Amino acid sequence: MAPGNLLLSGPAAAKNNRSALLFAVGYLCLSVPAAAQQGHSLSKQRYESRETQAVLWREPTDMASRNLFYGPGGKKDQPQGTTFAYEKEDLHGTNPKFDVRDQDNVKWRVKLGEEARPETVATRLLWAVGYSTDEDYFVERIQVNGMQAVSRKRRKRMRGLLDSDGTMHDVRLKRYSKDEKKVGTWQWRKNPFTGSRELNGLRVMMAVINNWDLTDENNSIYEEQKCDGAAKQRPDSDDLRVYVVSDVGASFGTAGRVRDRAIAKGNFDSYRRSKFISKIGRDYVDFTVPARESWVLIVNPKEYTRRLRLRWIGRHIPRSDAKWVGRLLARLSSEQVHDAFRAAGYSPEQVDQFSEVVAQRIAELNDL
């Protein structure tokens, strides 16, 4: 056998063969992790070479002409037709949600219940002043084929909202965009915008619309690709990481969570009676939202304490940042604000009532 071979013959060579084998195994054990580490480093370098830009707010230069009836998606992105195909149900949250597709194979997230109307309005007002939001549309009735796939137990969540033939009533439809994908969530306390006017302004907007459900899981980060005219990503472009409050359905009702969900969201009497500003200091202002929960909810002490710790979001906001939001909102016409509520299917009387409270809050901000 050639001298260079690892395997030798004869009793005297057995020890040498075992030693050589152990050496080879040891070498492989050392070299594989090193190679893996090198591959990890190269992968990390490639990832880091794709620079990302964090975005929370963008200057609304066309604010006066923004159509708040159709919202950020505009008329062109509104649902086509009223017949959809069922895909799956999302069991997260308190309101029934489904994924469906329309006749053009566009994917939509259906939300039913008391959040459908207020969320439609909230996304429009946030978008109007420069914050990114989902493309939401409110439809009074749609037909969803394939709902027989939903179990009876799940159907109980939709009692009064779903007919036996798959007809759904008072629906919010959120459009899925092909140009963006969700890549994570973000925290109110720790994010790239901490201490900025833009983040403080978002905190003020939550108070304006009485959105009390400000848990971190309701915040999303979307990766938005920069594209050329042919809708292809440019190789030299940076990806945008867009920070969004993606669930704003607990709006236009009470200032904090209460047991009766019917008065907590989209309820004019609750919205009108709730206090907007709780304290005005020399340099800072405190808002009521999010308020302490109703005492009856202390039966779940862990959740009660968790939400109690959210109250800081509406407190100690610089007066200058609050006034900045007020100046932005003041640029909206009364017709635009009315359109936001009309888009959610509120009656003419309700549109006037809600819009009046919003106008009062805008005036309070500008009087700071």
N, C-alpha and C positions, 0 to 999 in steps of 0.2 A: 504494500500500500504506500502510496506516495507520502513523503515526510510531512507535507503540509496538511494532510487530512486530520480531522479531530478524532475519529474513531480508530483505535488501535486494537490489535489482537493479542491474546495471551494474558495470563494471570497478572503479570507485572504491569500490564498496561491498563488494567481495569481502574486502578486508582487515578491514573492520568486522564482516562475518559470521563470519569465522574467530575474531576476538577475542571476539565474543559467545559463540560456541560453546565456546571454551576456558574462558571465564568460567563458563558454565553447568555444564560438566563438573567444573571445580574446585570449584564450590559443592556439587555433589552428592557429590563425594568427601569433602568435609569434613563435610557434614551427615549422611551415612549412618552413619559410625562414631559420630558424636555421638549419633544416635538409637539406634544399637545399644547404646552405652554406657549411655544412659539406660534402655533396656529391661532391660539386664543389672542395673543398679542397682535398678530396680523389682522385678525377679525376686528379687534377693538380699534386698531388704527384705521381700518376701512370705515368703521362706524363713526369714529370721531372726525374723519375727514369730511363726512357729510354734515356740514354745519346746519344747525337748526336755530331759528329765530322765534323766541317766545312772544306771543301777541295776545293782549287782553282787550285793548281798545284801539279803534282806528277813527281818525278824524272824519266825521260825517259831513263832508263838503257839500253834499246835495240834500241836506236835511230838509229844506223847504219843499222839495219836490218828492220826497220819499212817500211812497204809497203805503199807508199803514193798514189799508183794507186787505191787500194781498201779502204784505210783509216782505221779509228778506228774499223769499223765493220768487216774488212777483207773480204776475198773472200767468206767465209762461210755465211755471212749475206747479201750478195747482193740479189737483187730482183730475185725471181724465175719466169721466164716467162715474157711475155709482156702484159698479159691480166689481168685486175683488175675489181673489182666490186665497184661501187660508193657508198659512205655512206653519206657524208654531205660536205657542203662548209663552209670554214672559211672566213668571210667577213672582218676580220681585216687586216690592212696593205694595201699597194698599189698594190701588186701582187696577182693574183688569186691563191688560195690555197684550196685543197680538201683533205678529208680523204678517202682512198680506201683500199681494202683488196686484197691480191694476192691469187693465187691458193692454198697456204698452210694456208690461213686464217691469215696471218701476216698483221698487220695494218701499213699503210704508209701515210705520209703527202706529197701530191703533191704540188710543187710550180712551177708556170709557169712564163715566162717573163724574163726580163733582169737580174734578180738576180740568176737564176738557175745555170748558169756556175760559176760566181765568188764565190758564197757561197760554192759550191762543193770544190773549190780550198782552200778557206780560212779555212774551217774546217780541212783540211788535214795538213796545215802548223801549225795551232794552236796545233793540236794533236801531231804533230811531236816533238814539243819542250816541251810537258808535260801538256798542258791545256786540260781539258775535253771538248768535243764537241759532237754534234749530229752525228749519223751515216748517212751520206749523200751519195747518189749515183746519178750520172747523166745518163739519158737514152734518146736517141735521139727520140724515138717514143714508145708510149704505147697505148693500146686499153682499154678504160674504159666503161664497160657496165652499163647502168642505168642513163646515163647523161640526159635523157629526163626529169628527175626530176628537173633539173636546169631551172629556168625561162629564158625567152628571155632577160630580162633586165640584168640578171647576165651573160648571154652568151656574151653580148657586151664587158665585161671586158676581154674576151678571144679571141677576134677577131684576126684571123691569127694564133692562138695557138691551136684551137680546130676545128676539122672537124665535119661535120654533123653526121658521124657514130660513134662519141666518140673517135676518134683518137686524141691524144695530142702529140705535138712536143716540143722537148727541155725541158725535164722534170727533175726536181730535186726531188728525193724520199728520205724522211727522215723516218727511221725505228723507230717504237715505241717499246721500250723495256719493257718486263714484269717485269724486276727486278728493275725498277725505276718508280717514279711518280713525277710529278711536284707539288711542295708544295708552290710556291710563286715566287716573283721576288726580285731582290736586287738592291741597289743603288750604283752608282760609288762613291758618296761622303761619304756614311755611310755603312760600311760592316765590317765583322770580320778581314779583311786583310788590312785595311787602313794603309798606310805608309810602308807596307812590300815590299820586293824585288819582290815577286811574283805578287802582284797587279801592281806595277810599270812596271814590265816586260810585263804584259798584255796590259797596256797602250801603251808601245812601239810597241807591235805586231799589235795593231790597226793602228798605223802609218805606219808600214811596208807594210800592205796590203791595206792601204788607206780606211779603214772602217770609214766613216764619220757619219753614223747613230747610234750614241751612246746614245740614249735615254734609260732611265732606264727600260722601258717596254720591251726592247729587251734582258734583262738579266733574266735568269731563275735559280731557285734553285730546284734541283732534290733530292729526297730522295732515296738513294741507299742502299739496304739491303745487309748485309754480309751473305753469304750462305755457307753451308757445301757442301760436294761432291754430295749430293743428291738434291742440289738446294733448300734446305729448310733453312729458317732462323734459325740461332742458337739462343737459348733463352738468352745466356749470351753475345751476340754480340751487339755492338753499331751501330746505323744507321749512315750512312754518308750523310751529306748535301753537295752536290756537286754544286758549283757555276759556271755557264756557261754563256758566251755570246752566246745566242741561235739564234740570227738572225744576220748574218754577210754577208748578200747578197749585201749590198751597198759598195762593195769592188772592188779594182783594176780599179778604174776610177778616177774621180775628187777628190780633197781633201776636198770638201764641197758640199753641196746640190746645184744643179742648176736646172733650169726649164726643160732642155732637159734630160730626164732620160736615153736616149740611150747612152749618153756620160758620164753619172755619175757613171755607174756601168759596170764593165767588159769591159772597153774600153781602148785598149792599148795606143792610142795617148794621152788620158787624163792622164793615169797612168804615162807614160814616161815624160810628160811635167810638172807634178805636183812636187813642191818642197818638199823634204823629211824633212830635218832639217832646221829650221828657225833661230836658235840661239844656240851658244855653249858658256856657261859660264865656270868659273873655276871648279865648282862642279855640275852644273846642265845643262841640255840641253832642248831646246824647239823644238817640232815637229810641222809641219804645220797642220796635221790632229788632230782633226776636224777643218777645216777652216771656216771662216765666209761665210754665204750663199751668193748666187748671189743677187744683189740689187733688181732685179725684183721680188723676193719673199717677199719683204717687204710689199706687198699688204695684207699679213696676219701678222700683227705686233705682235700678241701674239705668234704665232709659230716661227716667226723670232727671237724674243727676247729669247724664250725658248732655241732655238738651239745656239744662240749666247753665252749663258751661259755654253755651253758644251765645249768651247774651252780650258778650264783649264785642261781637261783630257790629252791633248797632251803637256802640258807645265810644266816646273820646275820639270823635272824628274832627279833624281840623275844620273850623268854620269856613276857611277859604275854599276847601275842597267841596264842602256842601254847597256853597254858593256857586261854585263852578258848575255843578250838576244843575242847579236851579237855572243858571243862565242858558245851559244847553236845552233844558226842557222848555224854557220860555220861548225858544225859537220855533217850537211846534205851534201850528195853528189849532184853533179849537176844532176845526173840521178834521184834522189829522187824528187828534185824540178820539173824537167821536168815531172815526173810521175803525180804529183799533178795537173798540167795543162792538161795533156793528159786525166786524169780521167774526166775532165769537157767537153770533146769533142771539145777542141780547135784544130785548124789545126796545122800541124807541124811547119809552119812559126810562128804562134801566140804563140805556146808553147816556141819556142826559144826566141821570143821577150819579153814575160812576164818574163821568167826565167832570162833573162839578167838583167832586172831592179831589180828583187829581189836580184840577186847576187851583184849588185852595192850597194844596200841598206845595205846588210849584211856587205860589206866592209866598208861602212861609219860608221857603228856602232863599228866595231873593230878598227877603226882609231881614235876614240874619246880619 
